[in-house]
C-alpha cells in the first residue's frame, strides 16, 4: 500500500526499513484511545468550521464503526501497518474515501501519539489504583485478624522489640497508601492535553484546543506546543511510581520468603500460591513472592531505559521517542500482575502465631522495657541501659530469660528491682505499654486500622 507520508521520499523504503520503523506491535493496544482522540478531533474540526459539520459527522461514525469492528473481531489490526495511527486512518480512508483524508487536518502524529499515550496511561492509572486498594484491603483483613499476635520486631534482622503482626502489616499498608497517592498526583500532571500542538509549532487553522481537551476529559491543555509533543515526564513519573511500588512489594516479598522458611515458620502460604519441587518432595516454595521480587528489577530497568532514551534527544519529536511505550507498558503490565498475585497470596496466607510468640520469647526483646522499668524508678536512662545489658549477658550465660530470672538475682544488680519487674518484662505488657501514636500498642494499632479505613472510605 502506498504510504500516507509518501511526499518527498516517495515512500520507497526497503522492507527491512519498514519493519524496523514499525511500532504497530507495541502501539496497537492504544487503538481505543487513538480512535476516541480522532473522534474528538473530528468534532473539533466540525465545530470550528475547519471542515463541514456533515463531514465531521461522517468521520465520527466511520471511526465509531472501526472501533466496533475491532472490538468485535471483524477488523483485525494489520501487523504490516506502520503504527496504530496510520492503521486507523488508512481503514477510515478506505471506507469513507476523500472525507477520510480530512481527519488529519490540523494534526500530526506527533501530537496524536502524545495524546494516545496520555489517554492510555490515564486509564491504566485508574486500574492500578483500584488494584492497590484491593491489595490494601486484603492486607487489612489480616491486620485485623492478627491484632493480638505478638512477634519479634527486627532491626538488622536481629530480634529487637516485641510488636504485633498487625503492626508490621500496617507498615506495608501505609507504603501502599502512598503509592496510591503518588499515582493520583501523577494523574494531575498527566491529564493535560497535548492535542493541537500539531507537529511542534501549532497550526494555521483556527482550532479550538480547549474544546478537544474537554471532550476527552482533560483538565487543561499544555501551554507550549513544543513541550506538548516532547514531554514524556508523565510516563517517567508513572514508571518511577511503579518502581517505588515494586520496591515495596519486593521488601514485603522478602519477608514473606523469610517468614515461610523453616527457620522462621511465622506464616504458611496457601498451596494455591506456592509450588513444589520436582525433586524434593518436602518443598513448598514461595515462588510468587520470589517472582515479584525478581520482577522488581525488570520495572527498574523499564525506568532506566526511558530515562536513557530521553536524555540526549533535542526538542521536539525524534523517532527515538517511539521507544518510549514498550517499557512503560511492560512496567504497567508487570505491576498489575504483581499486585494481583500479591492480593491472592496474602488473602490465603495464615499466620503461625504460636511460632511468632516462641520467637518473641527468645532474644531478649524486652530488654528495653527492663531499662525503662529502672528509669521509671528514678535511674537515668544510660545507667538503666547499662544494668539491663549486664543482666541480659548474665541470663545468656546462665540460661535464663528476663521472665524467669529470680528476684534475688535482679536485686544484685539494683535495689530498685521488686516483684513488679515481672510484669514490666511480660511481652504482652511490653506491647500494651507502647502507647505512643503510631506505636505497636493495641489502641494505636486499632487507630491505624481506622485511619486506613477512613483513607479508603470503607
Ligand atoms: N509511531 C510513532 C511513535 O510511536 C508515532 C509518531 C510518528 N511521528 C513521526 N514524526 N514519524 O512515536
Boltz pocket constraint, residues with backbone or C-beta under 6 A from the ligand:
constraints:
  - pocket:
      binder: B
      contacts: [[A, 21], [A, 23], [A, 27], [A, 82], [A, 83], [A, 109], [A, 110], [A, 113], [A, 317], [A, 318], [A, 319], [A, 321], [A, 322], [A, 323]]
      max_distance: 6.0
